[in-house]
Amino acid sequence: MSANEDQEMELEALRSIYEGDESFRELSPVSFQYRVRHDMNRSPCYFARED
């Protein structure tokens, strides 16, 4: 399996895992963001992943 095929499979898996999760955003095909709230009285924290 080529690297591109592996990446496409990983992208499909990631999308299916977070489907419907409003905290998850796909900013681009290689950039993702997940909002985590530590305390309901504070602003949310964001984690971004880019490959």
mmCIF file of the N, C-alpha and C atoms, coordinates in Angstrom:
data_MODEL
# 
_entry.id   MODEL 
# 
loop_
_atom_site.group_PDB 
_atom_site.id 
_atom_site.type_symbol 
_atom_site.label_atom_id 
_atom_site.label_alt_id 
_atom_site.label_comp_id 
_atom_site.label_asym_id 
_atom_site.label_entity_id 
_atom_site.label_seq_id 
_atom_site.pdbx_PDB_ins_code 
_atom_site.Cartn_x 
_atom_site.Cartn_y 
_atom_site.Cartn_z 
_atom_site.occupancy 
_atom_site.B_iso_or_equiv 
_atom_site.pdbx_formal_charge 
_atom_site.auth_seq_id 
_atom_site.auth_comp_id 
_atom_site.auth_asym_id 
_atom_site.auth_atom_id 
_atom_site.pdbx_PDB_model_num 
ATOM 1   N N  . MET A 1 1  ? 0.847   -1.174 0.000  1.00 0.00 ? 1  MET A N  1 
ATOM 2   C CA . MET A 1 1  ? 0.000   0.000  0.000  1.00 0.00 ? 1  MET A CA 1 
ATOM 3   C C  . MET A 1 1  ? 0.895   1.241  0.000  1.00 0.00 ? 1  MET A C  1 
ATOM 4   N N  . SER A 1 2  ? 0.559   2.208  -0.823 1.00 0.00 ? 2  SER A N  1 
ATOM 5   C CA . SER A 1 2  ? 1.376   3.420  -0.919 1.00 0.00 ? 2  SER A CA 1 
ATOM 6   C C  . SER A 1 2  ? 1.084   4.362  0.251  1.00 0.00 ? 2  SER A C  1 
ATOM 7   N N  . ALA A 1 3  ? 1.969   5.334  0.420  1.00 0.00 ? 3  ALA A N  1 
ATOM 8   C CA . ALA A 1 3  ? 1.798   6.319  1.497  1.00 0.00 ? 3  ALA A CA 1 
ATOM 9   C C  . ALA A 1 3  ? 0.500   7.100  1.312  1.00 0.00 ? 3  ALA A C  1 
ATOM 10  N N  . ASN A 1 4  ? 0.172   7.454  0.066  1.00 0.00 ? 4  ASN A N  1 
ATOM 11  C CA . ASN A 1 4  ? -1.065  8.200  -0.192 1.00 0.00 ? 4  ASN A CA 1 
ATOM 12  C C  . ASN A 1 4  ? -2.299  7.383  0.174  1.00 0.00 ? 4  ASN A C  1 
ATOM 13  N N  . GLU A 1 5  ? -2.268  6.090  -0.116 1.00 0.00 ? 5  GLU A N  1 
ATOM 14  C CA . GLU A 1 5  ? -3.394  5.225  0.237  1.00 0.00 ? 5  GLU A CA 1 
ATOM 15  C C  . GLU A 1 5  ? -3.538  5.112  1.750  1.00 0.00 ? 5  GLU A C  1 
ATOM 16  N N  . ASP A 1 6  ? -2.409  4.994  2.445  1.00 0.00 ? 6  ASP A N  1 
ATOM 17  C CA . ASP A 1 6  ? -2.428  4.948  3.913  1.00 0.00 ? 6  ASP A CA 1 
ATOM 18  C C  . ASP A 1 6  ? -3.021  6.232  4.487  1.00 0.00 ? 6  ASP A C  1 
ATOM 19  N N  . GLN A 1 7  ? -2.599  7.370  3.953  1.00 0.00 ? 7  GLN A N  1 
ATOM 20  C CA . GLN A 1 7  ? -3.091  8.655  4.448  1.00 0.00 ? 7  GLN A CA 1 
ATOM 21  C C  . GLN A 1 7  ? -4.585  8.803  4.196  1.00 0.00 ? 7  GLN A C  1 
ATOM 22  N N  . GLU A 1 8  ? -5.047  8.348  3.033  1.00 0.00 ? 8  GLU A N  1 
ATOM 23  C CA . GLU A 1 8  ? -6.473  8.437  2.718  1.00 0.00 ? 8  GLU A CA 1 
ATOM 24  C C  . GLU A 1 8  ? -7.292  7.559  3.667  1.00 0.00 ? 8  GLU A C  1 
ATOM 25  N N  . MET A 1 9  ? -6.790  6.370  3.982  1.00 0.00 ? 9  MET A N  1 
ATOM 26  C CA . MET A 1 9  ? -7.481  5.486  4.927  1.00 0.00 ? 9  MET A CA 1 
ATOM 27  C C  . MET A 1 9  ? -7.524  6.106  6.319  1.00 0.00 ? 9  MET A C  1 
ATOM 28  N N  . GLU A 1 10 ? -6.424  6.729  6.741  1.00 0.00 ? 10 GLU A N  1 
ATOM 29  C CA . GLU A 1 10 ? -6.381  7.385  8.047  1.00 0.00 ? 10 GLU A CA 1 
ATOM 30  C C  . GLU A 1 10 ? -7.350  8.559  8.098  1.00 0.00 ? 10 GLU A C  1 
ATOM 31  N N  . LEU A 1 11 ? -7.436  9.313  7.008  1.00 0.00 ? 11 LEU A N  1 
ATOM 32  C CA . LEU A 1 11 ? -8.349  10.448 6.941  1.00 0.00 ? 11 LEU A CA 1 
ATOM 33  C C  . LEU A 1 11 ? -9.800  9.975  7.025  1.00 0.00 ? 11 LEU A C  1 
ATOM 34  N N  . GLU A 1 12 ? -10.135 8.912  6.322  1.00 0.00 ? 12 GLU A N  1 
ATOM 35  C CA . GLU A 1 12 ? -11.486 8.352  6.386  1.00 0.00 ? 12 GLU A CA 1 
ATOM 36  C C  . GLU A 1 12 ? -11.817 7.888  7.802  1.00 0.00 ? 12 GLU A C  1 
ATOM 37  N N  . ALA A 1 13 ? -10.865 7.239  8.462  1.00 0.00 ? 13 ALA A N  1 
ATOM 38  C CA . ALA A 1 13 ? -11.080 6.766  9.834  1.00 0.00 ? 13 ALA A CA 1 
ATOM 39  C C  . ALA A 1 13 ? -11.286 7.945  10.781 1.00 0.00 ? 13 ALA A C  1 
ATOM 40  N N  . LEU A 1 14 ? -10.466 8.966  10.645 1.00 0.00 ? 14 LEU A N  1 
ATOM 41  C CA . LEU A 1 14 ? -10.578 10.151 11.495 1.00 0.00 ? 14 LEU A CA 1 
ATOM 42  C C  . LEU A 1 14 ? -11.939 10.814 11.319 1.00 0.00 ? 14 LEU A C  1 
ATOM 43  N N  . ARG A 1 15 ? -12.376 10.957 10.081 1.00 0.00 ? 15 ARG A N  1 
ATOM 44  C CA . ARG A 1 15 ? -13.683 11.564 9.816  1.00 0.00 ? 15 ARG A CA 1 
ATOM 45  C C  . ARG A 1 15 ? -14.813 10.734 10.413 1.00 0.00 ? 15 ARG A C  1 
ATOM 46  N N  . SER A 1 16 ? -14.716 9.417  10.329 1.00 0.00 ? 16 SER A N  1 
ATOM 47  C CA . SER A 1 16 ? -15.790 8.571  10.867 1.00 0.00 ? 16 SER A CA 1 
ATOM 48  C C  . SER A 1 16 ? -15.804 8.600  12.397 1.00 0.00 ? 16 SER A C  1 
ATOM 49  N N  . ILE A 1 17 ? -14.645 8.675  13.026 1.00 0.00 ? 17 ILE A N  1 
ATOM 50  C CA . ILE A 1 17 ? -14.573 8.730  14.490 1.00 0.00 ? 17 ILE A CA 1 
ATOM 51  C C  . ILE A 1 17 ? -15.229 9.999  15.023 1.00 0.00 ? 17 ILE A C  1 
ATOM 52  N N  . TYR A 1 18 ? -14.958 11.132 14.392 1.00 0.00 ? 18 TYR A N  1 
ATOM 53  C CA . TYR A 1 18 ? -15.436 12.418 14.899 1.00 0.00 ? 18 TYR A CA 1 
ATOM 54  C C  . TYR A 1 18 ? -16.689 12.930 14.197 1.00 0.00 ? 18 TYR A C  1 
ATOM 55  N N  . GLU A 1 19 ? -17.309 12.113 13.360 1.00 0.00 ? 19 GLU A N  1 
ATOM 56  C CA . GLU A 1 19 ? -18.518 12.522 12.651 1.00 0.00 ? 19 GLU A CA 1 
ATOM 57  C C  . GLU A 1 19 ? -19.594 12.942 13.650 1.00 0.00 ? 19 GLU A C  1 
ATOM 58  N N  . GLY A 1 20 ? -20.112 14.145 13.495 1.00 0.00 ? 20 GLY A N  1 
ATOM 59  C CA . GLY A 1 20 ? -21.148 14.654 14.382 1.00 0.00 ? 20 GLY A CA 1 
ATOM 60  C C  . GLY A 1 20 ? -20.635 15.306 15.656 1.00 0.00 ? 20 GLY A C  1 
ATOM 61  N N  . ASP A 1 21 ? -19.343 15.255 15.909 1.00 0.00 ? 21 ASP A N  1 
ATOM 62  C CA . ASP A 1 21 ? -18.749 15.863 17.102 1.00 0.00 ? 21 ASP A CA 1 
ATOM 63  C C  . ASP A 1 21 ? -18.494 17.340 16.811 1.00 0.00 ? 21 ASP A C  1 
ATOM 64  N N  . GLU A 1 22 ? -19.244 18.207 17.461 1.00 0.00 ? 22 GLU A N  1 
ATOM 65  C CA . GLU A 1 22 ? -19.134 19.642 17.194 1.00 0.00 ? 22 GLU A CA 1 
ATOM 66  C C  . GLU A 1 22 ? -17.816 20.245 17.660 1.00 0.00 ? 22 GLU A C  1 
ATOM 67  N N  . SER A 1 23 ? -17.068 19.531 18.487 1.00 0.00 ? 23 SER A N  1 
ATOM 68  C CA . SER A 1 23 ? -15.773 20.028 18.952 1.00 0.00 ? 23 SER A CA 1 
ATOM 69  C C  . SER A 1 23 ? -14.670 19.807 17.924 1.00 0.00 ? 23 SER A C  1 
ATOM 70  N N  . PHE A 1 24 ? -14.915 18.933 16.961 1.00 0.00 ? 24 PHE A N  1 
ATOM 71  C CA . PHE A 1 24 ? -13.916 18.595 15.946 1.00 0.00 ? 24 PHE A CA 1 
ATOM 72  C C  . PHE A 1 24 ? -14.173 19.396 14.686 1.00 0.00 ? 24 PHE A C  1 
ATOM 73  N N  . ARG A 1 25 ? -13.096 19.966 14.138 1.00 0.00 ? 25 ARG A N  1 
ATOM 74  C CA . ARG A 1 25 ? -13.198 20.685 12.864 1.00 0.00 ? 25 ARG A CA 1 
ATOM 75  C C  . ARG A 1 25 ? -12.046 20.286 11.964 1.00 0.00 ? 25 ARG A C  1 
ATOM 76  N N  . GLU A 1 26 ? -12.365 20.072 10.712 1.00 0.00 ? 26 GLU A N  1 
ATOM 77  C CA . GLU A 1 26 ? -11.342 19.821 9.699  1.00 0.00 ? 26 GLU A CA 1 
ATOM 78  C C  . GLU A 1 26 ? -11.088 21.154 9.006  1.00 0.00 ? 26 GLU A C  1 
ATOM 79  N N  . LEU A 1 27 ? -9.937  21.738 9.274  1.00 0.00 ? 27 LEU A N  1 
ATOM 80  C CA . LEU A 1 27 ? -9.608  23.045 8.714  1.00 0.00 ? 27 LEU A CA 1 
ATOM 81  C C  . LEU A 1 27 ? -9.168  22.926 7.267  1.00 0.00 ? 27 LEU A C  1 
ATOM 82  N N  . SER A 1 28 ? -8.518  21.829 6.946  1.00 0.00 ? 28 SER A N  1 
ATOM 83  C CA . SER A 1 28 ? -8.081  21.502 5.585  1.00 0.00 ? 28 SER A CA 1 
ATOM 84  C C  . SER A 1 28 ? -7.819  19.999 5.579  1.00 0.00 ? 28 SER A C  1 
ATOM 85  N N  . PRO A 1 29 ? -7.496  19.404 4.437  1.00 0.00 ? 29 PRO A N  1 
ATOM 86  C CA . PRO A 1 29 ? -7.219  17.961 4.422  1.00 0.00 ? 29 PRO A CA 1 
ATOM 87  C C  . PRO A 1 29 ? -6.030  17.543 5.290  1.00 0.00 ? 29 PRO A C  1 
ATOM 88  N N  . VAL A 1 30 ? -5.206  18.491 5.711  1.00 0.00 ? 30 VAL A N  1 
ATOM 89  C CA . VAL A 1 30 ? -4.037  18.156 6.536  1.00 0.00 ? 30 VAL A CA 1 
ATOM 90  C C  . VAL A 1 30 ? -4.006  18.912 7.862  1.00 0.00 ? 30 VAL A C  1 
ATOM 91  N N  . SER A 1 31 ? -5.094  19.586 8.210  1.00 0.00 ? 31 SER A N  1 
ATOM 92  C CA . SER A 1 31 ? -5.132  20.382 9.435  1.00 0.00 ? 31 SER A CA 1 
ATOM 93  C C  . SER A 1 31 ? -6.467  20.167 10.147 1.00 0.00 ? 31 SER A C  1 
ATOM 94  N N  . PHE A 1 32 ? -6.392  19.809 11.447 1.00 0.00 ? 32 PHE A N  1 
ATOM 95  C CA . PHE A 1 32 ? -7.577  19.494 12.225 1.00 0.00 ? 32 PHE A CA 1 
ATOM 96  C C  . PHE A 1 32 ? -7.535  20.238 13.545 1.00 0.00 ? 32 PHE A C  1 
ATOM 97  N N  . GLN A 1 33 ? -8.714  20.499 14.099 1.00 0.00 ? 33 GLN A N  1 
ATOM 98  C CA . GLN A 1 33 ? -8.802  21.203 15.367 1.00 0.00 ? 33 GLN A CA 1 
ATOM 99  C C  . GLN A 1 33 ? -9.827  20.499 16.251 1.00 0.00 ? 33 GLN A C  1 
ATOM 100 N N  . TYR A 1 34 ? -9.509  20.381 17.546 1.00 0.00 ? 34 TYR A N  1 
ATOM 101 C CA . TYR A 1 34 ? -10.448 19.797 18.506 1.00 0.00 ? 34 TYR A CA 1 
ATOM 102 C C  . TYR A 1 34 ? -10.538 20.713 19.716 1.00 0.00 ? 34 TYR A C  1 
ATOM 103 N N  . ARG A 1 35 ? -11.746 21.118 20.061 1.00 0.00 ? 35 ARG A N  1 
ATOM 104 C CA . ARG A 1 35 ? -11.963 22.037 21.177 1.00 0.00 ? 35 ARG A CA 1 
ATOM 105 C C  . ARG A 1 35 ? -12.153 21.232 22.462 1.00 0.00 ? 35 ARG A C  1 
ATOM 106 N N  . VAL A 1 36 ? -11.411 21.607 23.486 1.00 0.00 ? 36 VAL A N  1 
ATOM 107 C CA . VAL A 1 36 ? -11.505 20.958 24.792 1.00 0.00 ? 36 VAL A CA 1 
ATOM 108 C C  . VAL A 1 36 ? -11.839 22.021 25.822 1.00 0.00 ? 36 VAL A C  1 
ATOM 109 N N  . ARG A 1 37 ? -12.838 21.764 26.611 1.00 0.00 ? 37 ARG A N  1 
ATOM 110 C CA . ARG A 1 37 ? -13.251 22.718 27.635 1.00 0.00 ? 37 ARG A CA 1 
ATOM 111 C C  . ARG A 1 37 ? -12.914 22.130 28.999 1.00 0.00 ? 37 ARG A C  1 
ATOM 112 N N  . HIS A 1 38 ? -12.031 22.806 29.738 1.00 0.00 ? 38 HIS A N  1 
ATOM 113 C CA . HIS A 1 38 ? -11.622 22.338 31.061 1.00 0.00 ? 38 HIS A CA 1 
ATOM 114 C C  . HIS A 1 38 ? -12.623 22.753 32.135 1.00 0.00 ? 38 HIS A C  1 
ATOM 115 N N  . ASP A 1 39 ? -13.156 23.935 31.999 1.00 0.00 ? 39 ASP A N  1 
ATOM 116 C CA . ASP A 1 39 ? -14.058 24.491 33.002 1.00 0.00 ? 39 ASP A CA 1 
ATOM 117 C C  . ASP A 1 39 ? -15.126 25.274 32.250 1.00 0.00 ? 39 ASP A C  1 
ATOM 118 N N  . MET A 1 40 ? -16.364 25.033 32.534 1.00 0.00 ? 40 MET A N  1 
ATOM 119 C CA . MET A 1 40 ? -17.452 25.675 31.790 1.00 0.00 ? 40 MET A CA 1 
ATOM 120 C C  . MET A 1 40 ? -17.449 27.197 31.940 1.00 0.00 ? 40 MET A C  1 
ATOM 121 N N  . ASN A 1 41 ? -16.751 27.731 32.941 1.00 0.00 ? 41 ASN A N  1 
ATOM 122 C CA . ASN A 1 41 ? -16.696 29.174 33.152 1.00 0.00 ? 41 ASN A CA 1 
ATOM 123 C C  . ASN A 1 41 ? -15.530 29.829 32.427 1.00 0.00 ? 41 ASN A C  1 
ATOM 124 N N  . ARG A 1 42 ? -14.702 29.023 31.780 1.00 0.00 ? 42 ARG A N  1 
ATOM 125 C CA . ARG A 1 42 ? -13.528 29.559 31.091 1.00 0.00 ? 42 ARG A CA 1 
ATOM 126 C C  . ARG A 1 42 ? -13.672 29.361 29.594 1.00 0.00 ? 42 ARG A C  1 
ATOM 127 N N  . SER A 1 43 ? -12.875 30.072 28.861 1.00 0.00 ? 43 SER A N  1 
ATOM 128 C CA . SER A 1 43 ? -12.862 29.926 27.410 1.00 0.00 ? 43 SER A CA 1 
ATOM 129 C C  . SER A 1 43 ? -12.332 28.547 27.031 1.00 0.00 ? 43 SER A C  1 
ATOM 130 N N  . PRO A 1 44 ? -12.788 28.003 25.900 1.00 0.00 ? 44 PRO A N  1 
ATOM 131 C CA . PRO A 1 44 ? -12.295 26.689 25.480 1.00 0.00 ? 44 PRO A CA 1 
ATOM 132 C C  . PRO A 1 44 ? -10.847 26.752 25.014 1.00 0.00 ? 44 PRO A C  1 
ATOM 133 N N  . CYS A 1 45 ? -10.160 25.625 25.107 1.00 0.00 ? 45 CYS A N  1 
ATOM 134 C CA . CYS A 1 45 ? -8.802  25.478 24.592 1.00 0.00 ? 45 CYS A CA 1 
ATOM 135 C C  . CYS A 1 45 ? -8.893  24.733 23.274 1.00 0.00 ? 45 CYS A C  1 
ATOM 136 N N  . TYR A 1 46 ? -8.036  25.066 22.348 1.00 0.00 ? 46 TYR A N  1 
ATOM 137 C CA . TYR A 1 46 ? -8.040  24.398 21.054 1.00 0.00 ? 46 TYR A CA 1 
ATOM 138 C C  . TYR A 1 46 ? -6.723  23.682 20.841 1.00 0.00 ? 46 TYR A C  1 
ATOM 139 N N  . PHE A 1 47 ? -6.807  22.491 20.296 1.00 0.00 ? 47 PHE A N  1 
ATOM 140 C CA . PHE A 1 47 ? -5.637  21.729 19.910 1.00 0.00 ? 47 PHE A CA 1 
ATOM 141 C C  . PHE A 1 47 ? -5.692  21.554 18.409 1.00 0.00 ? 47 PHE A C  1 
ATOM 142 N N  . ALA A 1 48 ? -4.607  21.832 17.735 1.00 0.00 ? 48 ALA A N  1 
ATOM 143 C CA . ALA A 1 48 ? -4.562  21.692 16.281 1.00 0.00 ? 48 ALA A CA 1 
ATOM 144 C C  . ALA A 1 48 ? -3.496  20.685 15.900 1.00 0.00 ? 48 ALA A C  1 
ATOM 145 N N  . ARG A 1 49 ? -3.769  19.951 14.840 1.00 0.00 ? 49 ARG A N  1 
ATOM 146 C CA . ARG A 1 49 ? -2.819  18.961 14.327 1.00 0.00 ? 49 ARG A CA 1 
ATOM 147 C C  . ARG A 1 49 ? -2.656  19.221 12.841 1.00 0.00 ? 49 ARG A C  1 
ATOM 148 N N  . GLU A 1 50 ? -1.424  19.412 12.421 1.00 0.00 ? 50 GLU A N  1 
ATOM 149 C CA . GLU A 1 50 ? -1.122  19.582 11.002 1.00 0.00 ? 50 GLU A CA 1 
ATOM 150 C C  . GLU A 1 50 ? -0.021  18.623 10.622 1.00 0.00 ? 50 GLU A C  1 
ATOM 151 N N  . ASP A 1 51 ? -0.161  17.991 9.479  1.00 0.00 ? 51 ASP A N  1 
ATOM 152 C CA . ASP A 1 51 ? 0.878   17.095 8.965  1.00 0.00 ? 51 ASP A CA 1 
ATOM 153 C C  . ASP A 1 51 ? 1.637   17.767 7.852  1.00 0.00 ? 51 ASP A C  1 
# 
